[in-house]
Amino acid sequence: MSEFAARTPQQLGEILRGFRREKQLTQHAVGKEAGLLQSAISQIESDPGPASLVRIYRVLSALELELVVRPRGMADRKTEW
């Protein structure tokens, strides 16, 4: 799988939808795994702006994804704290 940068809530929703479809999962299946209704998954995919971080993390977990935060343009650089 590839990495994608999400710089807006809409991009995040599109990325989550893409990964869900790539895994051939329905919104219902992701919702069940995340403890959310299918309608919540639909809302997050179409407009994640109002969604809480807890819900976003539940969806990430259900899709076996993780959130990585880094300065823009640093995709190829390794940074250690």
Contacts in CASP RR format, 6 or more apart in sequence:
PFRMAT RR
TARGET T0000
AUTHOR 0000-0000-0000
METHOD contacts of the structure
MODEL  1
MSEFAARTPQQLGEILRGFRREKQLTQHAVGKEAGLLQSAISQIESDPGP
ASLVRIYRVLSALELELVVRPRGMADRKTEW
1 19 0 8 1.000
1 22 0 8 1.000
3 68 0 8 1.000
3 75 0 8 1.000
4 11 0 8 1.000
4 15 0 8 1.000
5 11 0 8 1.000
5 72 0 8 1.000
5 75 0 8 1.000
6 12 0 8 1.000
6 13 0 8 1.000
6 15 0 8 1.000
7 72 0 8 1.000
9 47 0 8 1.000
9 48 0 8 1.000
9 49 0 8 1.000
10 47 0 8 1.000
10 48 0 8 1.000
12 48 0 8 1.000
12 56 0 8 1.000
13 44 0 8 1.000
13 45 0 8 1.000
13 46 0 8 1.000
13 47 0 8 1.000
13 48 0 8 1.000
14 45 0 8 1.000
16 44 0 8 1.000
16 45 0 8 1.000
16 48 0 8 1.000
16 59 0 8 1.000
16 60 0 8 1.000
16 63 0 8 1.000
16 65 0 8 1.000
17 45 0 8 1.000
19 63 0 8 1.000
19 65 0 8 1.000
20 27 0 8 1.000
20 30 0 8 1.000
20 41 0 8 1.000
20 45 0 8 1.000
20 63 0 8 1.000
23 63 0 8 1.000
25 63 0 8 1.000
26 38 0 8 1.000
27 38 0 8 1.000
27 41 0 8 1.000
27 42 0 8 1.000
27 45 0 8 1.000
28 38 0 8 1.000
28 41 0 8 1.000
30 36 0 8 1.000
30 41 0 8 1.000
30 59 0 8 1.000
30 62 0 8 1.000
30 63 0 8 1.000
31 37 0 8 1.000
31 38 0 8 1.000
31 40 0 8 1.000
31 41 0 8 1.000
31 59 0 8 1.000
31 62 0 8 1.000
33 61 0 8 1.000
33 62 0 8 1.000
34 41 0 8 1.000
34 55 0 8 1.000
34 58 0 8 1.000
34 59 0 8 1.000
34 61 0 8 1.000
34 62 0 8 1.000
35 58 0 8 1.000
36 55 0 8 1.000
36 58 0 8 1.000
36 59 0 8 1.000
40 51 0 8 1.000
40 55 0 8 1.000
41 59 0 8 1.000
43 50 0 8 1.000
43 51 0 8 1.000
44 51 0 8 1.000
44 55 0 8 1.000
44 56 0 8 1.000
44 59 0 8 1.000
48 56 0 8 1.000
57 67 0 8 1.000
60 66 0 8 1.000
60 67 0 8 1.000
70 79 0 8 1.000
END
